[in-house]
């Protein structure tokens, strides 16, 4: 049985097309666009599950509200995405969390002009006493947003900054009138991506041009 495994390269995608690509299960790293239904590693076989949140139905859980309050002391800056030495240093600090598939560079995920290539990409930066402790990169379409990649200081693990920036991305998406927020892929099987399944109003892509409700994981 054949499975979807497709890619293409594109330097420029307008907001309307970005919405359409996201709705068809596409993601991108820089100008490389891809979608794949199965992931086979040496030890495991995974069924890839694109996720999105229906923002009109989204509600914060009590634990998510507590997390927002917990990180209220941080300075949040949202702006056009760019890469500098400070973010590269944070990338390499964050990289130590990986035991396999260790990325070589932040440019594995972003173009050298991420604000414009291949589309409008914003960054959400978190500062503690003027020190950058997290940065998350968010594609902005016409009616949808999509997280590309997040880096954070491993010494700040107790703050759950990965989840925190998702909540900030959702808030931004709602305030800008978007319909959907795409947190990226997860798997049907248990994996380290299961934190993405712990949000309300989740939908998953069936790989047959439709989205269905996904029950929130506990």
CORCORCOR-V55027 format. One record per residue. RES is the residue in one letter. D_FIRST is the distance of its C-alpha to the first C-alpha in whole Angstrom. Layout:
{{RES D_FIRST} {RES D_FIRST}}
This chain:
{{X 0} {X 4} {X 7} {X 10} {X 13} {X 16} {X 19} {X 23} {X 26} {X 29} {X 33} {X 34} {X 32} {X 34} {X 34} {X 33} {X 30} {X 29} {X 29} {X 26} {X 24} {X 25} {X 24} {X 20} {X 20} {X 21} {X 23} {X 26} {X 28} {X 31} {X 29} {X 26} {X 23} {X 20} {X 17} {X 14} {X 12} {X 12} {X 15} {X 15} {X 18} {X 20} {X 21} {X 18} {X 15} {X 15} {X 14} {X 16} {X 18} {X 20} {X 24} {X 27} {X 30} {X 32} {X 35} {X 37} {X 36} {X 36} {X 39} {X 40} {X 40} {X 43} {X 42} {X 41} {X 44} {X 46} {X 44} {X 45} {X 48} {X 48} {X 47} {X 50} {X 52} {X 50} {X 50} {X 47} {X 47} {X 44} {X 44} {X 43} {X 41} {X 42} {X 42} {X 45} {X 46} {X 46} {X 43} {X 42} {X 44} {X 42} {X 39} {X 40} {X 41} {X 38} {X 36} {X 37} {X 35} {X 32} {X 32} {X 28} {X 27} {X 31} {X 31} {X 34} {X 35} {X 35} {X 34} {X 31} {X 30} {X 33} {X 35} {X 38} {X 39} {X 37} {X 39} {X 38} {X 35} {X 33} {X 34} {X 37} {X 37} {X 39} {X 40} {X 41} {X 43} {X 45} {X 49} {X 51} {X 54} {X 53} {X 51} {X 47} {X 45} {X 42} {X 40} {X 37} {X 35} {X 35} {X 33} {X 35} {X 34} {X 36} {X 35} {X 32} {X 33} {X 30} {X 31} {X 30} {X 32} {X 34} {X 37} {X 40} {X 42} {X 41} {X 45} {X 44} {X 42} {X 44} {X 44} {X 40} {X 40} {X 36} {X 36} {X 39} {X 38} {X 35} {X 38} {X 40} {X 37} {X 37} {X 41} {X 41} {X 38} {X 40} {X 43} {X 42} {X 40} {X 37} {X 34} {X 31} {X 31} {X 28} {X 28} {X 25} {X 22} {X 22} {X 19} {X 18} {X 20} {X 23} {X 24} {X 27} {X 26} {X 27} {X 30} {X 28} {X 28} {X 31} {X 32} {X 33} {X 32} {X 28} {X 25} {X 21} {X 19} {X 16} {X 14} {X 15} {X 18} {X 20} {X 22} {X 23} {X 26} {X 25} {X 28} {X 30} {X 30} {X 33}}
